[in-house]
Structure formats: structure tokens, C-alpha cells
Amino acid sequence: MGKGTVTSEERVDVKLTNGTLSADRLRITEGGAVIRFEGNVVMNIDHMDTDEASAPSANASATASASPGDSAKTRSPSSKSTNLK
């Protein structure tokens, strides 16, 4: 990905090893070091039983960040289409 950015103004759905993540928009910056999900972000994590929860996992973890104040507001989609730079 280099030093570029990826932006999607369309809904994104991500399948994780232990759940799913959905958002209205996606921004990947700093060559992939920062991934930001924005607008109506919902993450569902699959239930683990007690044995699975106590065992160390080799699976990669996923994090979602939202801009301050984004959690309480919904923005209307802009007229921009997906841009790849």
C-alpha cells in the first residue's frame, strides 16, 4: 500500500475470525498503519466458552477507531465515490 490512502464512502462489512464489523465509511491512512471505521460502526464478537477465553490466542486482533464525537452522530453520505490514491 505504500504511503497512500484508501477511502470508501460506501458501507463496509468486515468478517473477522471471531466476529464481524460494519461501518458506513472506511479510511486507511499512513500506509495502512491507521484504519478508521466511521459512521454507525457496529462490531459483533462471537461468544467464547470459558476454556477458549482463558487460553492464549494466536489470532490477530482488530481495532476500530472513531473520531471524537462520531459515536453520537450520524452524517449523511457525501457525494464522493470511492477514491484510491
C-alpha positions in Angstrom: 0.0 0.0 0.0 3.0 2.3 0.3 2.3 5.8 1.7 -1.1 6.2 0.0 -4.5 6.3 1.5 -7.7 4.3 0.7 -11.1 5.9 1.3 -14.5 4.3 0.9 -17.7 6.4 1.3 -19.8 3.2 0.9 -20.8 0.8 3.6 -18.1 -1.8 4.5 -18.6 -5.2 6.1 -15.5 -7.0 7.6 -15.5 -10.7 8.6 -13.1 -11.3 11.4 -12.0 -14.7 12.8 -14.1 -14.0 15.9 -16.9 -11.8 14.7 -17.9 -9.0 12.2 -17.5 -5.3 11.9 -19.8 -2.9 9.8 -19.5 0.8 9.2 -20.7 3.5 6.8 -17.2 4.6 5.8 -13.6 3.4 5.8 -10.4 5.4 5.8 -6.9 3.7 5.7 -4.0 6.1 6.1 -0.3 6.2 6.9 0.4 3.3 4.5 -2.0 1.0 6.3 -0.9 1.8 9.9 -4.2 3.6 10.7 -7.5 2.0 9.8 -10.6 4.1 10.7 -14.2 3.0 10.5 -16.7 5.8 10.7 -20.5 6.2 10.9 -22.8 3.6 12.5 -19.9 1.4 13.5 -21.1 -2.0 14.8 -18.8 -4.8 16.0 -20.2 -8.2 16.9 -17.8 -10.6 18.7 -18.6 -14.3 18.7 -19.2 -15.8 22.1 -16.3 -17.9 23.6 -16.8 -20.5 26.3 -14.7 -20.3 29.5 -11.9 -22.7 28.2 -11.4 -20.6 25.0 -11.4 -17.3 26.9 -8.6 -18.4 29.2 -6.4 -19.9 26.5 -3.9 -17.6 24.8 -4.9 -16.9 21.2 -2.6 -16.7 18.2 -5.3 -14.9 16.2 -4.8 -11.3 15.1 -6.8 -8.7 16.9 -8.8 -6.0 15.2 -9.4 -2.5 16.5 -11.7 0.2 15.3 -11.3 3.9 16.0 -13.8 6.6 15.6 -13.2 10.3 15.5 -14.1 12.1 18.8 -17.9 12.8 18.7 -18.6 10.3 15.9 -20.3 7.8 18.2 -23.3 10.0 18.8 -23.9 11.5 15.4 -24.8 10.2 12.0 -23.6 12.0 9.0 -25.2 11.9 5.6 -23.1 10.3 2.9 -21.1 12.8 0.8 -21.3 12.8 -3.0 -17.7 11.4 -3.2 -17.2 8.0 -4.6 -14.5 5.5 -3.5 -11.1 7.1 -4.0 -7.9 5.1 -4.3 -4.7 7.2 -4.1 
